[in-house]
Amino acid sequence: MVITDFLERNARLYGDETALVELSPTEERDKALTWREASLIENAQPDAPYRRALSWRDFDRRANRFANLLLSRGMERGSKVGVLMTNCLEWLPIYFGVLKAGCVAVPLNFRYSGEEIKYCLELADVEALVFGPEFISRMDAVYGQLSKVRMMFFVGRDKPAYGEDCIKLMGFCSSSPPPVALEEGDHAAIYFSSGTTGFPKAILHNHRALAASCETEQRHHGQTRGDVFLCIPPLYHTGAKMHWFGSLISGSRAVLLRGVKPEWILRAVTEEKCTIVWLLVPWAQDLLDAVDAGKVDLGHYLLDQWRLMHIGAQPVPPSLIKRWKQVFPGHQYDTNYGLSESIGPGCVHLGVENLHKVGAIGVPGCHWEAKIVDEQGQETPQGGIGELAVKGPGVMLCYYKNPEATAEILKDGWLYTGDMARMDADGFIFLVDRKKDVVISGGENIYPVQIEDFLRRHEKIKDVAVIGLPEPRLGEIAAAVVEAKEGCACTEEEIERFCKELPRYKRPRRIIFDRVPRNPTGKIEKPVLREKYCQGRLVEAQTSN
């Protein structure tokens, strides 16, 4: 079964029911209204300009129309189609239209610069690009330099001269299924790595991986027809989309929220009767802080139906979940681990029944295996720290056009994640840190995540990132970049006193007060901090040597 079969089944069985809702509780909501096309979205609500909805039947028809548009333009099985849009009601139908045409979907990070967009389009051999109004200025700078892109479809207002009106063109295309027979082994999508060590790598997956991620997600979180999933993270990333795949397989409704303010999240849960919410760590922290500060009153919202909050994309501080359960004692909780190379979340997951193991990323997910290995690829003794490797149906085929990088990460069917971890006596896996983020100070390995989890217990700290700074005698020292909570005055002396509970070698040697940068999927952008704070000290260290 390929993933488009689920969409066609839902359109057949639940055609008039709502599949997707887009909420735009921002200053841009009026603009969102103008994107509506009555011919394609028959159940749009003109009295609620911040809300648009799409039925399963219209979702499938729109996907068919886009697929037929691509085929009418000479796109063939395996042709690459880029998708460069922020979350909106058009996103998923276009993605599924690419798949239905037998083409390969290439979602792009909406934070990419023009040069990064150009690099990814060229690397992935993209022939057609669908983009939204937020990217006009970036595309203006590079569209004339794209040697492989021969079609540019635009979704939105104020179309640039080089873009074709995608929605208008789709209106002239058939809504019948395209004449393309898909197979599980066909190439389906290219996602890009985070690019933390330079330009991102292109990750190739087939239809089998996408379909397997549907089953994994639904098995882990038990989505039923009655569930409503609130999706906030960007759809270009595997995490958001693969969690939504649980709604796809169960035929249940999903809500795309264009904004992350705590009151917007709570309002969406209330108005749309959401039962499952996937949050990133910063958003969960912001919501709890807003409750603590009295900025939101939970009594103003209807939240009884909200059954599950789960988190992924980065290590989750146990202190955060302890706070969450105090505020929302009736919620189930889960955490999910995965990489774009493993088709997103779920290759390891905690499980809602294992709250006593909070702090762990969990056990191997449905249809997955995991092991901890040393530098020689041998499994470590129980409790030993090594690299986490996973194996399952969602492992990537390869890094597209990069056999050397593929060989480094894929070994005998195992995907080597680059994450350092340990496994306890019960088989639960605990992340220690990214392999490349380990700080080696005076010969001692220091794992920043351990220090970060400790520091987040401080009542004045909102977020923290620990990085290594060059030091002439020790090689590196651990530095803590601390972001204080709003309205809290925090001093270096306070942090140093707090850290006296840590072993001496783990205590940060330098405290820096600054904002902690995170990418759209919530991961701390440590390369940004290293570039900002390491350069001068690197010169100093080299001079001393």
Sequence and secondary structure as in RCSB ss.txt:
>XXXX:A:sequence
MVITDFLERNARLYGDETALVELSPTEERDKALTWREASLIENAQPDAPYRRALSWRDFDRRANRFANLLLSRGM
ERGSKVGVLMTNCLEWLPIYFGVLKAGCVAVPLNFRYSGEEIKYCLELADVEALVFGPEFISRMDAVYGQLSKVR
MMFFVGRDKPAYGEDCIKLMGFCSSSPPPVALEEGDHAAIYFSSGTTGFPKAILHNHRALAASCETEQRHHGQTR
GDVFLCIPPLYHTGAKMHWFGSLISGSRAVLLRGVKPEWILRAVTEEKCTIVWLLVPWAQDLLDAVDAGKVDLGH
YLLDQWRLMHIGAQPVPPSLIKRWKQVFPGHQYDTNYGLSESIGPGCVHLGVENLHKVGAIGVPGCHWEAKIVDE
QGQETPQGGIGELAVKGPGVMLCYYKNPEATAEILKDGWLYTGDMARMDADGFIFLVDRKKDVVISGGENIYPVQ
IEDFLRRHEKIKDVAVIGLPEPRLGEIAAAVVEAKEGCACTEEEIERFCKELPRYKRPRRIIFDRVPRNPTGKIE
KPVLREKYCQGRLVEAQTSN
>XXXX:A:secstr
  HHHHHHHHHHHSTTSEEEEEE  STTHHHHHHT  TTT TT  TT TTEEEEEHHHHHHHHHHHHHHHHHTT 
 TT EEEEE  S TTHHHHHHHHHHTT EEEE  TT  HHHHHHHHHHTTEEEEEE GGGHHHHHHHGGG SS  
EEEE SSS  TT EEHHHHHHTS  S  S    TTSEEEEEE   TTSS  EEEEEHHHHHHHHHHHHHHH   T
T EEEE S TTSHHHHHHHHHHHHHT EEEEES   HHHHHHHHHHHT  EEEE HHHHHHHHHHHHTTSS GGG
S  TT  EEEEESS   HHHHHHHHHH TT EEEEEEEEGGGTEEEEEE  TT GGGTTS BEE TT EEEEE T
TS B  TT  EEEEEESTT  SEETT HHHHHHHEETTEEEEEEEEEE TTS EEEEEEGGG EEETTEEE HHH
HHHHHTTSTTEEEEEEEEEEETTTEEEEEEEEEE TT    HHHHHHHGGGS GGGS SEEEE    B TTS B 
HHHHHHHHHHHHHHHHHHH 
